[in-house]
């Protein structure tokens, strides 16, 4: 990695889920996030939240080590299973690339 150059892929995924399928979607999402963080060294962080006033509107903060880690993530069996099983649940999906300014956690 070039010194001083951040290679991480960071983005926010904005999803809108069919409210009638929200519980099933959330269970599949939790399963996918747990597997990704546990099994993939290049998945640095996956955080999922729902808007308080609209729980069907999900936001994911995704951080991958680099482009190769992101591409590897897309090819994993657990991610492909999630995409297949949730395809009919997702009403809208927008992927927003972002540039980290400061990311800190305890």
N, C-alpha and C positions, 0 to 999 in steps of 0.2 A: 504494500500500500504506500502510495506517495505521501511523504511526511506533510502533515498539515491539511491534507485533502480528505474530507469526510466521504467515504464510499457508501455509507449507509443509504438504503432506500427507505424513505419515511413518507407515509401518506395517511390520509383519512379516507375511509370508505363510508359513504353516506347511503344507507339502505332504508327502504320503506317496505315493510312486511305486511302481508295480508293479515289483518287483525284476528280473523278466525283461526289462523294457523300460527299465531305468535308463540304459544307455549311449545309447540313442536319445533318451531324454528329455533327458539332460544336453547332448547336441549341439544339440537344438532350443532349449533354454533359453539356451545360450551364444550362439547365433545371434540370438535375440530380444533379449537384453540388449545385445549389441554394436550392433545396429541402433537400439535405443531411445536409448542414450546418444549415439550418433553423430548421429542424425537429429533428435532432439527436444530443443529447447532447454529445455523444461520438465521433462525427466527429469534430475534433478540427480544421482541415484545409484541404482544397482541393484547390490547385492552378493548373491551366492548362495554358500551353504555347505551342506555335508552333515554330519550328526551322525557323529562318528568311529565310534561303535559301531553305527550304523544308517544306512549311506549312502543308503538309500532315503528317508530323512527329510530333506527339503531345507528350508532356511530362507532367505528372501529379505528383505533390508532394502531398502525402497523409499522414495525421497524424491523428491517432485514439488514444483515451484515453488508450485503452488496447485491448487485444485479444477479450474480450467479446464484446466490442464496434464494433470492426471490423466484427465479426461474425454477430452481429445484423444488421449492415449496409448491408451485403450481402443478408439478408433476407427481406429487406424492399421492398414494392411495387414499389417505384420510382427507386430503383437500378435494380430490376428485369425487369422493363419496359425498362430501358436504355439498359440493356444487350440484351434483345430480339430484340429491334428495331435497334440496331447498329451491330448485329452479322454479317450481310452481308457487312457491311461497313469496318470492321476492317480486314486489311490484315495481321497484325502481332501485337502481344502483348507480352511484356516481363515485368514481375514484379520483381523489384530489391529491396530487403530488404537493408536498410541502417541503420547505427547507427548515431544518432545525435551527433555532436560535440558541436555546439552552434547554436541555432535557435532563431532569434530575429526579431521583427517586430514592426512597429509603427502603 
